Amino acid sequence: QEAQEAKRRAELLKVAEQDVKNLRSLGVLKQLEPELHRAYVEPLYWHASSIDVKEGMAIALARYMEAKEGTRRVEVYDYRSGRRLAKYSSWGFKIED
């Protein structure tokens, strides 16, 4: 069963790394701190995005955190001010701004 779990996490990581690459190439994602479950985003893009887009980004980032650290949760921060913008976990998605 450990082998199956390792395979599942490897597959999850592959998909999650592609999501992160896409967010970086769009200029949205500026910095990641997986050990702290934090992601820093460009605030102009964040504030211009709809709630659905924001939630989708948070879910993609939480999947990445799960693949790296084992827990599907993330806190999204403004790259410029350091202010927390949102969080996603098993409790759901919550916007701070």
N, C-alpha and C positions, 0 to 999 in steps of 0.2 A: 504494500500500500504506500510505503514511503516513495517508491519509484514512481508510482502514479502521481503522487502529489508533486514531486519534483518536476515531472514532465508537464503537469498542468501549470505550474508556476513559470516554467521556461516558456511555454506557449503564451501565457498571459504577458510575460515580460516582453516578448517579441512584438506583440500587438501594441502594448503600452508604450514601448520605445518609439514606435512609428507615430503614435499620437503625439508624443512629446516633440519629436522631430518636426512634425507638421506645425505645431503651435509655435515652436521656435522660428521656423522659416517664415511664418506669417508676421513675426515680430511681436506676438502676444506674450509668449513666455520668455521671461528674462533670466530667471534663476530658479534653481531647485535645491531644496535641502531635505532629501528623503528621510534622513535620520530624525528630523524634527517634524516631518510631514507638512512641510511648508513649500508653497510655490509663489513666486513673485511675478506679477504680470504688469504689462504696460497699462496704466490707468486710462489713457485715452480710449484704447480699444475696449477695455472692460466696461467703462461707463456708456459707450456707444452701443453695446450689445444688448440684445433682448434677454429676458430672464431665462428663456429656453437655451440660448447659446451659452449663457453663464453657467447654467446647471450642467450642460453637456461638457463644458471645459472642466468643471470641477469633478465630474464623474470620471472623465478620461485621466485626470491627474491623480485621482484617488486610486484608480486601477494601477497606475504606475507605482504609487506608494505601496500598494498591496504586493505587487510583484517584487519590489525591492526590500520592503521591510515587514511584510506579512500582515499588515492591517490596512483595510480599505478606508482610509480617511485622509483628508487634506484640509489645510487652512490656506486660503488664497489671500495674498497681501499685495498692496500697492507697491510697485517697485521703487517709486520715487519718494513716497512719504513713509513707507513702512507700516501704514495703517492696515489692519485686517479688513478685508472686503467681504469675505464669505467663508463658509466651511461646509464640508460634506462628510458624512459618516453614515453609519447604519441608522442613525436617528433622522437622516434626511439632509436636505439642502437648506441652508439658511444664509440669507444676504445680510451683511452687517451695515451696508451703506443705505 
